[in-house]
């Protein structure tokens, strides 16, 4: 719905943008934003529930992308589709010259069978890696998409007074695409999503079960971890289980490698400066109780926040893998899959200048600095080329212990829908604040 014409953007923003108290945390959010957010809020909830009930995996977001593109066109935006398979970009050119801000939301769901008790729960199933699986928005991407659609509507209705340009980037496959394919943010960048126009900054958000609704979490610098997938193959010599001395047991060697890897973090990494995680998540070897196999394969994940720490951790892993195997008379190789996401690093200066806008919409006491997050996020690829501020919006209902709430990626992941409103107002406030106050 249009905002009353008397609430002109420059006039309202002048109330908090032209004096030393312009960015006071105690200043309320501008009335035009509250009114516009309130008007679009029911549709944001409706969109989110629709997407939740019709989830689609990475690079399969055909229905979602179609609904997004239709909405952006209805707002009179220039719309580009088919970027990185199903990606959609809407371009809003304001009525006055100014900088370019990009806002990004991810659209894909996960191969998870939903167990929440909501009337719009997903019953979708699909084939995934040769198995029939449930599909669920278990990470909040349905909310991200709906929030960004709402932000596009709020800002489009004020385009005449808006300085600069806003890109609304709806990204597929944040959780990954089909095996072996480049997908998500790296593919959007490769296909020129920011070629024309190129943004000066990027804002993004994530609904987050570890915080309660009404709260915003942020961190300057490194926020989310770089992720590397490791594959370890231990080669022994097959023999009868009753005569283990007749061969080389790769299972025993692999077991000792797993134990030895625990000291990479606990004894060889200075975790007072940068945390790290090394986890083995899969071991496969052998087929029968009385046959010692030729080989064992292990898969694991490494999470780091600093490139130098990453290099050292991977070297420590390689050394342990090779030497422990050798001590057993076996051989072992380490392969590192380096196409995971790098660490997501928030631009410190952009964070600092944006915090007052977030505090105005959420309240200063509700915007808190959070610890490192060891999960990964492929917006990190974008943050490497454009200054970025990515923040979390609490999604666990107030009064519930967020520390014990079902986490993102859980089949019980639940979103308090009041978080959609806060996310919408936070994105719009951050955008307008940057467009209006960027120094020449």
C-alpha positions in Angstrom: 0.0 0.0 0.0 1.3 3.5 -0.7 2.5 5.6 2.2 0.7 9.0 2.6 2.3 11.6 0.4 2.8 13.9 3.3 5.4 11.6 4.7 8.1 12.5 2.1 11.3 10.6 2.5 13.8 13.6 2.6 11.7 15.4 5.2 11.4 12.5 7.5 15.0 11.5 7.2 16.1 15.0 7.9 14.7 14.5 11.4 17.6 12.2 12.1 20.2 12.7 9.4 21.1 16.3 9.7 22.2 16.8 13.3 24.8 15.3 15.6 22.1 13.1 17.0 21.3 11.8 13.6 22.3 8.2 14.5 21.3 8.2 18.1 20.2 4.7 19.2 17.4 6.3 21.1 15.8 7.8 18.0 12.8 5.9 16.9 12.5 4.4 13.4 11.1 6.9 10.9 7.3 6.9 10.8 7.1 6.3 7.1 9.1 3.0 7.6 6.8 1.8 10.4 3.7 2.6 8.4 5.0 1.0 5.2 6.2 -2.1 7.0 2.9 -2.5 8.7 1.0 -2.3 5.4 3.1 -5.0 3.7 3.5 -7.3 6.7 0.5 -9.5 6.0 1.7 -10.2 2.4 5.2 -11.0 3.7 3.7 -13.6 6.0 1.6 -14.9 3.1 4.6 -15.2 0.8 6.6 -16.9 3.4 4.0 -19.5 4.2 3.5 -20.2 0.5 7.2 -20.7 -0.1 7.4 -22.9 3.0 4.6 -25.1 1.7 6.2 -25.4 -1.7 10.0 -25.7 -1.0 12.5 -26.4 -3.8 16.1 -27.6 -3.7 19.1 -25.7 -5.1 18.9 -24.9 -8.8 15.3 -26.2 -8.8 13.6 -23.0 -7.5 11.5 -22.6 -10.6 8.2 -21.8 -8.9 9.8 -19.6 -6.3 11.7 -17.6 -8.9 8.6 -17.2 -11.0 6.6 -15.8 -8.1 9.5 -13.4 -7.2 9.9 -12.2 -10.8 6.1 -11.6 -11.1 6.1 -9.5 -7.9 9.1 -7.4 -9.0 7.6 -6.7 -12.4 4.3 -5.7 -10.7 6.4 -3.0 -8.9 7.7 -1.6 -12.2 11.3 -2.9 -11.6 13.7 -3.9 -14.3 13.9 -7.7 -13.8 16.6 -10.2 -14.9 15.9 -13.9 -14.7 17.8 -17.1 -15.3 21.0 -15.9 -13.6 22.9 -19.0 -12.2 20.0 -21.2 -13.4 17.1 -19.8 -11.4 18.4 -16.5 -9.9 16.3 -13.3 -10.1 17.5 -9.7 -9.9 15.3 -6.7 -9.7 16.7 -3.2 -10.3 15.1 -0.2 -8.7 16.5 3.2 -10.0 15.7 6.0 -7.6 14.5 9.5 -8.6 17.8 11.1 -7.6 21.4 10.1 -8.3 23.3 8.2 -5.6 25.2 5.0 -4.7 24.2 1.5 -5.4 23.1 -0.9 -2.7 22.5 -4.7 -3.2 20.2 -6.7 -1.0 20.5 -10.4 -1.2 18.2 -13.3 -0.2 18.6 -17.0 -0.8 15.7 -19.1 -2.1 16.6 -22.8 -1.7 15.3 -25.4 0.7 17.0 -28.5 2.2 16.5 -32.3 1.8 14.8 -32.6 5.3 11.5 -34.1 6.1 9.5 -31.6 8.1 8.3 -32.5 11.6 6.8 -29.1 12.7 3.1 -28.9 13.4 2.1 -25.9 11.4 -0.9 -25.8 8.9 1.4 -24.8 6.1 4.0 -27.6 6.7 5.8 -29.1 3.7 4.8 -32.5 2.4 7.0 -32.2 -0.7 9.3 -35.1 -1.6 11.9 -35.4 -4.3 14.8 -37.5 -5.6 18.1 -36.4 -4.0 21.3 -38.4 -4.6 19.4 -41.4 -5.7 17.0 -41.4 -2.7 13.5 -40.1 -2.2 13.6 -37.5 0.5 11.4 -34.8 2.1 12.0 -31.2 1.3 11.8 -28.4 3.9 12.7 -24.8 4.4 14.6 -25.8 7.5 17.0 -22.8 7.4 14.7 -19.8 6.9 15.3 -19.1 3.3 11.5 -18.9 2.7 11.5 -16.0 5.2 14.5 -14.4 3.6 12.8 -14.4 0.2 9.6 -13.0 1.5 11.4 -10.3 3.5 13.3 -9.1 0.4 10.0 -9.1 -1.7 8.5 -6.9 1.0 11.6 -4.6 1.1 11.3 -4.2 -2.7 7.7 -3.1 -2.3 8.4 -0.6 0.4 11.3 1.0 -1.5 9.6 0.9 -4.9 6.7 2.9 -3.6 9.2 5.7 -2.6 11.4 5.6 -5.7 10.8 9.2 -6.6 12.5 10.3 -3.4 15.1 7.6 -3.3 18.7 8.5 -4.1 20.7 5.9 -6.0 19.9 2.4 -7.1 18.9 -0.8 -5.2 19.5 -4.3 -6.5 17.3 -7.0 -5.1 19.2 -10.3 -5.6 17.3 -13.5 -5.1 20.0 -16.3 -5.1 19.5 -20.0 -5.8 21.5 -22.9 -4.3 23.0 -21.3 -1.2 23.0 -24.8 0.3 24.7 -26.1 -2.8 23.6 -27.3 -6.2 23.9 -30.7 -7.9 27.2 -32.5 -7.2 30.0 -31.3 -9.3 28.4 -28.0 -10.4 29.4 -24.5 -9.4 26.2 -23.0 -8.0 24.9 -20.2 -5.8 26.8 -17.0 -5.2 30.0 -18.0 -7.1 27.9 -18.8 -10.2 25.9 -15.5 -9.9 29.2 -13.6 -9.7 30.6 -15.6 -12.7 27.6 -14.8 -14.7 27.9 -11.0 -14.1 25.2 -10.4 -11.5 27.1 -7.2 -10.4 28.4 -6.2 -13.8 25.9 -3.4 -14.4 25.3 -1.7 -12.1 28.1 -2.7 -9.6 27.0 -2.2 -6.0 28.9 -0.1 -3.5 27.8 -2.3 -0.6 25.8 -5.5 0.0 23.4 -6.2 2.9 22.0 -9.6 3.8 20.3 -11.2 6.8 19.6 -14.7 8.1 16.8 -15.9 10.4 18.6 -17.5 13.3 17.2 -19.9 15.9 20.0 -19.1 18.4 18.5 -15.7 19.1 15.0 -14.8 20.2 12.6 -12.8 18.0 13.2 -9.1 18.4 17.0 -9.5 18.5 19.6 -8.8 15.9 23.0 -10.3 16.1 26.1 -9.0 14.3 29.9 -9.2 14.3 32.6 -7.0 12.7 35.2 -8.8 10.6 35.0 -12.6 10.4 31.5 -13.8 11.2 31.0 -17.3 9.7 33.5 -20.0 9.0 35.4 -21.0 5.9 34.5 -24.7 5.1 36.7 -27.3 3.5 35.7 -30.9 3.0 38.4 -33.4 3.5 38.7 -37.0 2.2 41.2 -39.4 3.7 41.9 -42.7 2.1 43.9 -45.2 4.1 45.4 -48.1 2.1 46.4 -51.3 3.8 46.6 -55.0 2.7 43.6 -57.3 2.9 43.8 -60.4 5.0 41.7 -62.9 6.9 40.4 -61.4 10.2 41.8 -64.5 12.0 45.3 -63.7 10.7 45.7 -59.9 11.1 49.5 -60.2 10.9 49.1 -61.5 7.4 48.2 -58.0 6.1 48.0 -54.3 7.0 44.9 -53.3 8.9 43.6 -49.9 7.6 40.7 -49.9 10.1 43.1 -49.7 13.0 45.2 -47.0 11.3 42.1 -45.0 10.4 40.9 -45.2 14.0 44.2 -43.8 15.3 44.1 -41.1 12.7 40.6 -40.0 13.9 41.9 -39.8 17.5 45.1 -38.0 16.5 43.2 -35.4 14.5 41.6 -34.2 17.7 45.0 -32.6 18.8 45.1 -30.4 15.7 42.7 -28.0 17.3 43.3 -28.8 21.0 47.1 -28.7 20.9 48.3 -27.1 17.7 46.0 -24.2 17.0 46.0 -21.0 18.9 42.2 -20.9 19.5 42.5 -17.7 21.7 43.0 -15.8 18.4 41.0 -17.8 15.8 38.8 -20.8 16.5 38.9 -23.9 14.3 36.9 -27.1 14.0 38.0 -30.5 12.6 35.4 -33.2 12.5 35.2 -36.6 10.9 31.7 -37.4 9.8 31.9 -40.6 7.9 34.1 -43.7 7.9 33.6 -46.5 5.4 35.7 -49.7 5.2 35.1 -53.4 5.0 32.2 -55.6 4.1 32.4 -58.7 6.3 33.1 -59.5 10.0 36.1 -61.8 9.3 37.8 -59.9 6.4 40.2 -57.1 7.1 39.8 -54.8 4.1 42.3 -53.2 1.7 41.2 -49.6 2.4 39.2 -47.2 4.5 37.7 -43.9 3.4 36.9 -41.1 5.8 35.1 -37.8 5.1 35.3 -34.7 7.3 34.8 -31.0 7.6 37.3 -28.2 8.6 36.0 -24.8 9.7 38.3 -21.8 10.1 38.1 -18.0 10.2 41.6 -16.9 9.1 43.4 -18.0 5.9 46.7 -18.5 7.6 45.1 -20.7 10.3 43.3 -22.6 7.6 46.6 -23.4 5.8 48.2 -24.5 9.0 45.3 -26.7 10.1 45.2 -28.5 6.7 49.0 -29.0 6.8 48.8 -30.4 10.4 46.0 -32.8 9.2 48.1 -33.9 6.2 51.1 -34.6 8.4 49.1 -36.7 10.9 47.3 -38.6 8.3 50.5 -39.6 6.5 52.7 -40.3 9.5 50.1 -42.2 11.6 49.3 -44.4 8.6 53.0 -45.0 8.0 53.5 -46.1 11.7 51.0 -48.9 10.9 52.7 -49.9 7.7 49.9 -48.4 5.7 49.7 -45.4 3.4 47.2 -42.6 3.4 46.3 -39.6 1.2 44.4 -36.4 2.0 42.3 -34.7 -0.6 40.9 -31.2 0.2 37.8 -30.0 -1.6 38.5 -26.3 -1.9 35.2 -25.3 -3.5 33.5 -24.6 -0.2 32.8 -21.1 1.1 35.5 -18.9 2.4 35.0 -17.2 5.8 32.3 -14.6 5.6 33.9 -11.3 6.6 31.8 -8.3 7.4 33.3 -4.9 6.5 34.1 -3.3 9.9 33.4 0.3 8.7 30.1 -0.7 7.0 29.0 -2.5 10.2 29.9 0.5 12.3 28.0 3.0 10.2 24.9 0.7 9.9 24.4 -0.2 13.5 22.5 3.0 14.4 19.9 2.2 11.7 19.5 -1.3 13.1 19.2 0.0 16.6 16.5 2.5 15.6 14.3 -0.3 14.3 15.1 -3.0 17.0 16.0 -0.9 20.0 19.7 -0.5 21.1 19.4 -3.3 23.7 18.3 -5.7 21.1 21.2 -5.4 18.7 24.0 -7.5 20.2 27.5 -8.6 19.1 27.6 -12.4 18.9 30.5 -15.0 18.9 31.9 -16.6 15.8 29.5 -18.8 13.9 31.1 -22.1 12.7 28.4 -22.7 10.0 29.3 -21.5 6.5 27.5 -19.1 4.2 28.2 -18.7 0.5 27.5 -14.9 0.6 31.2 -15.0 1.7 32.1 -15.1 -2.0 30.3 -11.8 -2.6 31.8 -10.3 0.6 35.2 -10.9 -1.0 34.5 -8.5 -3.9 32.0 -6.0 -2.4 31.9 -4.5 1.2 29.2 -6.5 3.0 27.3 -6.5 6.2 25.5 -9.7 7.0 23.5 -10.0 10.2 21.2 -12.4 12.1 17.6 -11.9 13.0 16.4 -14.0 15.9 13.6 -16.4 15.0 12.9 -18.3 18.2 9.7 -17.2 20.0 10.2 -14.8 23.0 10.1 -16.7 26.3 11.6 -19.8 24.8 15.2 -20.7 25.5 17.0 -20.0 22.2 20.0 -22.1 23.4 17.9 -25.2 23.3 15.5 -24.4 20.4 15.6 -26.6 17.3 18.5 -25.3 15.3 18.6 -24.2 11.6 18.6 -27.4 9.5 16.5 -29.3 12.0 13.3 -30.9 10.9 11.7 -29.0 13.9 13.1 -25.6 12.9 10.4 -23.0 13.6 10.2 -19.3 12.7 8.4 -16.9 14.9 6.8 -14.7 12.1 7.3 -11.5 14.0 11.0 -11.9 12.9 9.9 -11.3 9.3 8.7 -7.8 10.2 12.0 -6.9 12.0 14.0 -8.3 9.1 12.1 -6.2 6.7 12.5 -3.0 8.7 16.1 -3.7 9.3 16.9 -4.2 5.6 15.0 -1.1 4.5 16.5 1.1 7.3 20.1 -0.1 6.5 19.5 0.6 2.8 18.0 4.1 3.1 20.5 5.1 5.8 23.4 4.2 3.4 21.8 5.9 0.4 21.0 9.1 2.2 24.1 9.5 4.3 26.9 8.3 2.1 29.6 11.0 2.0 30.4 12.5 -1.4 
